[in-house]
Amino acid sequence: MAFRSAVLHAAAATALLAAGATAATAQQREASNGPGIVEQVAFDVRAVQSFLMVAALKCDRHEDYNRFVLRYRGDLANAWNTLEGFFRRMHGRDGQRHMDIYITALANQHSQHTMGQGGAFCGNMDPVWREAMAQTSVVALAGLTSRYSLSNQMQEVMAAAPAPRPSQRGAQR
């Protein structure tokens, strides 16, 4: 039963992220005030991209990173747009500033992760690059965050989020 539920959620996230947020998904996110499944996938995709960007800079693998970006261009753009919507929803006019802070903190954390491995880091990245390029869905790509213990900083973002604002519909009732 749990496996079936996970598969259904993964399929739904893939379809929604590929097609963009629907009105029903937007209402569901608004009601929960937390990240919906599509937003969770977007946080994970951004974490993978950030980690590979840091690895490309540290290991001089710019061509590998460029291939990654070209291969997943649409998924990366959808994840970015989803995160922009999430931060706008959570922080209103300050959404872009909070997203910029998030992107910077994520890259800094991934940079710290590389230092923990010392000189072995770049050699350890070979299978990560291969696996990242081999994924066939955005959900599988997002799954690399757990496989490689990459933080997506989502818990930190939610801890810093303001208290839920009442929706205009709720305020009119």
N, C-alpha and C positions, 0 to 999 in steps of 0.2 A: 504494500500500500504506500509506504513512504517513498519507495523508488518511483512508483507511478506518478506520485505527486511532484517529485523533483523533476521528472522528465517533462511533465505537463508545464510546470513553471518555466523550465528551460526553453521549451518550444514557444511558449507565449512571449517570453522575453526576447527571443530572437526575432519573432515576427513584429513585435511592437517596436523594438529598437530599429529594425530595418525600415519600418514604415513611418516612424516618428510617433510621438505620443498622440493617442486618440483622446477624444473628449471624455470617454468613460475612465480612462487611465488618469487623466488630469483630475477628475472629480475624486477618484479613489485616493490619489496622493494628497489632495487638499484635505480630505476628511481625516487622513491619518497623520498629517503634518510631519511624517518621516519619509525616508526614501522608500519608494515603491520598488518592485523587483527590477523594472527597467532602469531606474536610477542606481540601484545596487550594481547592476551589470556595468553601467557607465562608469561608476567609481572604480570598479575592477579593471576595466579596459584602460582607463586613464592611468591606473597604477602600473600596468604592464608597459604602457607607452613611456611613462616617466622613467621606469627602471631601465628600459632599453636605451633611452636617450642618455641617461647618466653613463651606462655601460659603453655606449658608442663614444662618448667624449673621453672617458677614462682609458679605453682600450683602443682608441683610434680605429673604430669600426663604423665610420660615417656611411660607407656604402651599404653595409648591412642595415643600418637604421633607415636609410633612404628607401631601400627595398621593402622594409617592413611598412613604412608609411605609405608607399605606393600600393602595396598589396591590400592594406586595410583602410585605405583612404576614406571610403564611405562610412565604415564602422567607426573610425576615429572621429570623423566629423559629427556623426549622430551622437556619439558619446559626449563630445564637447557641447553640442547643443542641448543635450539632456541635462548636463551639469549646469550649464548657464541657466536653464529654466529652474532647476532645483535651487540654486543659490538666489535667484531672483525671488522665488516663492518664499524662501526662508528669511531673506534679509531685505526684501523690497529694493529700494533705490541703492542700497549698499551692497547688493548682490555681486556686482562685478568686483568690487574691492575684496569681498570675502572669498570669491573664487580665485583671485590673484594670490591672496594669502595662502589658500589651500594648495594651489599648484606649486608655489615656492616651497612650502613646508614639505610637500610630497617629494619633490626633487632633493631637498636637503636630507630628508630621511633616507632616501635611496643612496645618496652619496655616502652617508654614514655607514650604510649596509656594506658598501664596497670596501670601505676601510677596514671593516672587521675581518675581511678575508685576506688582507695584505696582498702580496705579489701573486697569489694564486687566483685572484678574482678573474682576471681576463681569460685565463685558461679554463676556469669553471664556467665561463659564459658560452662556450661552444655549443653544448647541448641545449641551452636556453634559447639561443638564436635559432637553432634548427627546429626546436619544438614550437616556438612562436610562429615561424613561417609555415609550419605544417598544419596549423589549425584550420578547420573547415567551417567554423561558425563563430560568431561573436561571443556566444556563451562559452564555447571551448576556450577561446582566447582569454576571456575573463577568468576562467578556471585556473589559469596559470598563477594567479595571485595566491591561491591556497597551495598549489603544488610547490611553488618556490618561496613560500612564506613572505610574500610581499605585502606590505601594509598598503591599504587604500585610504587610510586616515579617516574613514567614514565615522568611526566612533568619536574621534576627536572633533570632527565637524559637528556632529549632533550634540556633543557636550557643550560646545560653544554657541549653539543656536539659541536665538531668543525664544522666549515663551511663545506658544502658538497665538497668532492673531485671529480674532474671530472673523470668519468670512462675512462678506457683505450680506449674503443670503441669511446667515444666522443672526446678524445684527438687526435685520428688518423684521424678524419674527417676533 
